[in-house]
Every structure is written in C-alpha cells, then in structure tokens.
C-alpha cells in the first residue's frame, strides 16, 4: 500500500477511535448546559478596514490587548445557535441566517465591524465539520451548541469604538438549559432589578445585558427558582424578559408574547409564533400587564438554549401573589405540541417547509 494511503488509513482509524471513545465516555442523555472542551474553534480578525481569512485553532484561549474596548467599554456581542443530528445521520443547522442578522444588529448598535453573511456561514459550517464527533446522537435530547463571539480587540483608552475586532466561533455539546428539561419550573418576579433600559441595549445580544441580570438570577436560583421574570424598567407594570429567554402565554387559542423595545428578539420565539399560526392559533405580540398572568392557561420561557421551558408557578413575592399552571404537574397541551413540532423540524423528523434548516455535509 502506498505510504500516503497508509497515513490516510491511520488518520481515518484515529478519527474513528476518537469518535468511539467520545461516544462511550459522554453521557449524552444527561448532559448539562455547560462547557465541554471540543477539538477546534475558528477565528478571524478585522484589521485595516477588512476581515482576514478564517483560522482553525485548537486553543481555548485568545490573546487580548490590555486596552481592548471589549474589556473596558463593553464592545462585545455574541450569538447562540444549535445543530442537531437527524435519524438519517445528517447534521442540521437551525436558522443560521437569523443569527447572522441579529449579530449584525448587535454590531451596528455597539459600533462594531459587521460580519458578512458568507463569512458568518463559512465559520459556522467549518467549526461544525471539524467537531463532528461532538454532535450528540439522535434521540439523546442533546444538541451541539454554537457560540459566535464578536469582541472589540483594538486598544482605546478614550470611550470610542475600536478599529480592530475578533470574530470567533466555538462549539460544545449541551443538554437542556434548565436542568428540569421539558418539565414545568417555577419563576420569580422581580421589581428590584432591571435587565435593560427601554432605549438601551436590551434588544441586542450584548454580554452586558446578562451581567446586569446576573444578581437577580442568582437570588432566584438560591431560593429554588429556575429563573427570574423581569418587568419593564420604566413602569414596573409589564412583563419583559424571562431571565435569559422570552416569555409567552397561551389562552383562548392565542399565543401571546410581550412587545418591548428592551426584549431580545428570540429566533425560537419567532419560530414558535409561525408554528402557532400553522396550528390555527392567533398570535399577539403586545404589552402584558402582570395581573393578566391570572388569565393564561399555559405560560413558558423560550429561547435557543431553553427551547421551551413550561412554567408551573410564577411567584410575585412583593404582592404576595402566586400564579399557577400545569395543575397535573405536566406541561400544557399547546406548549407540548409546539415543543414537539419544533424539535421534529430541527432533527429532520418532519419536513422543513419553512427553509429553516441547512444540512451540513
């Protein structure tokens, strides 16, 4: 056998052995939503007014200038995406164009360099292909989480945008965001903390939004709640974000979700609204006052990480009020139908008639 073919055979054998080792050592069905080291990430730099070529890296670290704007002035944005293994053995990427659009919306707001769609797609596909063995198997309930990251890497001491940027994408296999999975959870309403101001950065995926909500989230977790339900920061009257996810409620065959300038437009929520219409439901995006929680038949949190997390109770401690759902302890019928429909589309169990899925060859 020619030497080149021997090397290729050894490489194939090595990959197969590594894949089998990973398949046998990772408990796919009990994966937490956390970071697990994979083989590669991809990165590229914006310098002198243009993006460079994509670099494949096995390092989990980046070099950063001590005066980088990301460190001092919060010039940083990120995305959250997922890829799924189908029963047919094909990897499916869900709605990457919407993530690319949202990342550029974040970039515009933070005066950062925008990322061309083709570069965004190329980076995503490249990192998935080089970490194929970390895509959880079909039926495990887990997925490959994809984290595109855009940071101001150029040095500035004055408050001004950087001239250089780093765009990086890494992946990690994950289970459900809430440890309960697709089971009802309890949420805590907070009036003492704001996640974002109405004319601030709440509508983009900037890291500062999550830092602002972290204290409230930790208080909720320490008291046994899955997450915190933020109200609008101006009047403390309307439902805003549901921790790191969007809120929705179901009543009278209607899917209702908050309308607010400080809510991150969730791609999952957008997809659920489409599916709800297909199921013959009405869809309303509007202000939801806190007392209206009483009238909902089902409520939930939704997002890329959470997918759908049905809510069992919403506790308003300050008003000594508890809103209860899921009386039998199980997710409501509408939330269940929406969850199963979305999952079936993402894994290829149902035909994609929406153009949401990209097959990664």
C-alpha positions in Angstrom: 0.0 0.0 0.0 1.4 3.5 -0.9 2.7 5.5 2.1 0.1 8.2 1.6 -2.8 5.7 1.7 -1.3 4.2 4.9 -1.3 7.7 6.5 -4.9 8.3 5.4 -6.0 4.9 6.7 -4.3 5.7 10.1 -6.0 9.1 10.2 -9.3 7.6 9.5 -8.7 4.9 12.1 -7.6 7.5 14.6 -10.7 9.6 14.0 -12.9 6.5 14.3 -11.3 5.5 17.6 -11.6 9.1 19.0 -15.2 9.2 17.9 -16.0 5.8 19.6 -14.1 7.0 22.7 -16.2 10.1 22.9 -19.4 8.3 22.2 -18.6 5.8 25.0 -17.5 8.4 27.6 -20.1 11.2 27.3 -23.4 10.6 28.9 -25.4 12.3 26.1 -28.8 11.9 27.8 -27.6 13.6 31.0 -25.5 16.4 29.6 -25.9 19.7 31.5 -26.0 23.0 29.7 -22.3 23.8 30.2 -18.9 24.0 28.5 -17.3 20.8 27.4 -14.0 21.0 25.5 -14.1 20.2 21.8 -11.3 19.9 19.3 -11.4 23.2 17.3 -12.7 26.7 17.1 -12.4 29.2 14.2 -11.4 32.8 14.3 -10.7 35.8 12.1 -9.6 39.4 12.7 -10.9 42.7 11.4 -7.9 45.0 10.7 -7.3 47.9 8.3 -11.0 48.0 7.3 -11.4 44.4 6.3 -11.8 40.9 7.6 -9.0 38.4 7.3 -9.2 34.7 6.4 -10.6 32.1 8.8 -8.1 30.4 11.1 -8.7 27.0 12.6 -7.4 26.8 16.2 -7.2 24.1 18.9 -6.5 26.7 21.6 -9.2 27.6 24.1 -7.7 31.0 24.8 -7.3 34.3 23.0 -4.6 37.0 23.3 -6.2 40.3 24.2 -4.7 43.8 24.4 -4.9 45.2 27.9 -6.7 48.3 26.5 -9.1 46.3 24.3 -12.5 48.0 24.1 -14.3 44.7 25.0 -12.6 44.8 28.4 -13.2 48.5 29.2 -16.3 49.7 27.3 -18.3 46.5 26.7 -17.8 46.3 22.9 -18.8 42.6 22.8 -21.7 40.7 21.4 -22.5 37.0 20.9 -25.0 34.6 19.5 -26.4 31.2 20.5 -27.2 28.6 17.9 -27.7 24.8 17.7 -27.0 22.0 15.3 -28.8 18.6 15.5 -28.2 15.1 14.4 -31.0 13.5 12.5 -32.2 9.9 12.4 -30.6 9.8 8.9 -27.2 10.7 10.2 -27.2 14.2 8.7 -26.3 17.3 10.8 -28.9 20.1 10.7 -28.2 23.7 11.4 -31.2 25.7 12.5 -31.9 29.2 11.0 -28.3 30.5 10.9 -29.4 33.5 8.7 -31.4 34.9 11.6 -28.5 34.6 13.9 -26.2 36.4 11.4 -28.8 39.1 11.1 -29.1 39.5 14.8 -25.4 39.6 15.3 -25.0 42.4 12.8 -27.9 44.2 14.6 -25.8 44.0 17.8 -22.7 45.1 15.9 -24.5 48.2 14.5 -25.7 49.2 17.9 -22.3 48.8 19.5 -20.5 50.5 16.6 -18.6 47.3 15.8 -17.5 45.9 12.5 -20.3 43.9 10.8 -19.7 40.3 9.6 -20.6 39.4 6.0 -23.2 36.7 5.8 -20.9 34.4 3.8 -18.1 34.8 6.4 -20.6 34.0 9.2 -21.9 30.9 7.4 -18.4 29.7 6.4 -17.2 30.0 10.0 -20.2 28.1 11.4 -20.0 25.3 8.9 -16.2 25.0 9.3 -16.4 24.7 13.1 -19.2 22.1 12.9 -17.3 20.0 10.4 -14.2 20.0 12.5 -16.1 18.9 15.6 -18.5 16.4 14.1 -17.8 13.7 16.7 -19.2 16.1 19.4 -22.6 16.4 17.7 -24.9 14.4 20.2 -26.6 11.4 18.7 -30.2 11.4 17.5 -32.7 10.7 20.2 -30.4 11.8 23.1 -32.2 15.1 23.7 -28.9 16.9 23.4 -27.5 19.2 20.7 -24.4 20.9 19.5 -24.4 24.5 20.9 -22.7 27.0 18.7 -21.3 30.3 20.1 -20.3 33.0 17.7 -18.5 35.8 19.5 -17.6 39.3 18.4 -15.3 41.4 20.5 -13.6 44.8 20.3 -9.9 43.7 20.3 -8.4 47.1 19.3 -6.9 49.3 22.0 -8.6 52.5 23.1 -8.3 54.5 26.3 -10.9 57.1 25.4 -14.6 56.0 25.1 -14.7 55.3 21.4 -15.1 52.2 19.2 -12.2 50.0 18.4 -10.6 49.8 15.0 -9.8 46.1 15.3 -12.2 43.2 16.1 -12.1 39.5 16.7 -14.8 37.1 15.4 -14.6 33.7 16.9 -16.9 30.6 16.9 -16.7 27.7 19.3 -19.0 24.7 19.9 -19.9 22.5 22.8 -22.4 19.7 23.2 -25.2 20.6 25.6 -28.3 19.3 27.3 -31.3 21.4 28.3 -30.7 24.9 29.7 -32.9 24.4 32.7 -31.9 21.2 34.5 -35.5 20.1 34.6 -35.6 19.8 30.8 -39.1 19.9 29.3 -40.8 20.0 32.7 -42.6 22.8 34.5 -40.5 25.1 36.5 -41.1 28.0 39.0 -40.2 31.6 38.2 -39.8 34.6 40.4 -41.0 38.1 39.5 -38.5 40.9 40.4 -39.1 44.6 40.7 -35.8 45.3 42.5 -33.6 44.7 39.4 -33.7 45.8 35.8 -32.1 43.9 33.0 -32.1 46.7 30.5 -33.5 50.2 29.9 -36.1 50.9 27.2 -33.7 52.8 24.9 -30.6 50.8 25.9 -29.2 47.6 24.6 -31.9 45.1 25.7 -32.8 44.3 22.1 -29.4 43.1 21.1 -27.3 40.2 22.4 -24.6 42.1 24.3 -22.9 40.5 27.2 -23.6 43.5 29.4 -27.3 42.6 29.4 -26.6 39.3 31.1 -24.2 40.8 33.6 -26.9 43.3 34.5 -29.4 40.5 35.3 -26.9 38.1 37.0 -27.5 39.2 40.6 -31.3 38.8 40.3 -30.8 35.4 38.6 -28.5 34.2 41.4 -31.0 35.3 44.0 -33.8 33.4 42.2 -31.6 30.3 41.9 -30.6 30.4 45.6 -34.2 30.4 46.5 -35.1 27.4 44.4 -36.5 29.2 41.3 -35.4 28.2 37.8 -35.2 31.8 36.7 -36.4 35.4 37.2 -39.1 37.3 35.4 -38.1 40.9 34.7 -40.7 43.7 34.4 -40.3 46.7 32.2 -37.8 49.1 33.9 -39.8 52.3 33.3 -43.2 51.5 34.9 -42.7 48.1 36.6 -46.0 47.2 35.1 -45.4 44.9 32.1 -43.8 41.5 31.6 -40.4 41.9 29.9 -37.7 39.2 29.6 -37.9 35.8 31.3 -34.3 35.6 32.6 -32.2 34.7 29.5 -35.3 33.8 27.5 -38.6 35.3 26.0 -41.9 34.8 27.8 -45.1 33.6 26.2 -48.6 32.8 27.4 -51.5 30.7 26.0 -55.2 31.5 26.3 -58.3 31.3 24.2 -56.3 29.5 21.4 -54.0 32.5 21.3 -50.2 32.7 21.6 -49.3 35.9 23.4 -45.8 37.3 23.9 -44.6 40.6 25.2 -43.8 43.6 23.0 -41.0 45.7 24.3 -38.0 47.7 23.0 -35.8 46.1 25.6 -36.5 42.5 24.8 -34.1 40.4 22.7 -35.9 39.2 19.6 -35.7 35.4 20.1 -35.4 33.3 17.0 -37.0 30.4 18.8 -40.0 32.7 19.8 -40.2 33.9 16.2 -40.3 30.2 15.0 -43.0 29.3 17.7 -45.2 32.2 16.5 -45.0 30.8 13.0 -45.8 27.3 14.2 -48.7 28.5 16.3 -50.3 30.2 13.3 -49.9 27.0 11.3 -51.7 25.2 14.2 -54.7 27.5 13.7 -53.9 29.8 16.7 -54.0 33.6 16.8 -50.7 35.3 17.7 -50.4 38.6 19.6 -47.3 40.5 20.4 -48.3 43.2 22.8 -47.9 44.6 26.4 -48.7 42.0 29.1 -49.6 43.5 32.4 -48.7 41.4 35.5 -52.4 40.8 36.6 -53.1 39.2 33.1 -50.9 36.3 34.3 -54.1 35.1 36.1 -55.9 34.5 32.8 -53.3 32.4 31.0 -53.9 28.7 30.6 -50.2 28.0 30.0 -47.1 30.1 30.3 -43.5 29.4 29.3 -40.0 30.6 28.6 -38.5 30.1 25.2 -35.1 30.6 23.5 -32.3 28.8 21.7 -30.9 27.4 25.0 -34.2 26.7 26.7 -36.2 25.8 23.6 -39.4 25.8 25.6 -39.5 25.6 29.4 -43.1 25.4 30.7 -43.8 27.4 33.8 -45.6 25.8 36.8 -45.7 28.8 39.1 -44.9 32.5 38.8 -44.4 33.9 42.3 -44.8 37.6 42.9 -43.5 37.8 46.5 -43.8 41.6 46.8 -47.6 41.4 46.2 -48.0 38.0 47.9 -49.4 36.5 44.7 -48.8 33.2 43.0 -49.9 32.3 39.5 -50.3 28.6 39.0 -50.3 26.5 35.8 -49.7 22.8 34.9 -52.1 21.6 37.7 -51.4 18.0 36.9 -47.6 18.6 37.0 -47.2 18.1 33.3 -46.5 20.7 30.5 -49.7 22.1 28.9 -51.0 20.6 25.7 -50.2 23.6 23.5 -46.7 24.0 24.8 -46.1 20.3 24.3 -47.4 20.4 20.7 -45.2 23.4 19.9 -42.2 21.8 21.5 -42.5 18.5 19.7 -43.2 20.3 16.4 -40.1 22.5 16.7 -37.9 19.6 17.8 -39.2 17.4 14.9 -38.2 20.1 12.4 -34.8 20.6 13.9 -33.9 16.9 13.8 -35.5 16.2 10.4 -38.3 14.1 11.7 -40.7 16.5 9.9 -40.2 18.0 6.5 -38.9 21.6 6.6 -41.4 23.7 4.6 -40.0 26.9 6.0 -36.4 27.0 4.7 -35.1 26.9 8.3 -32.7 24.0 8.1 -29.3 23.9 6.5 -27.8 20.4 6.0 -24.1 20.3 7.0 -22.4 17.9 4.5 
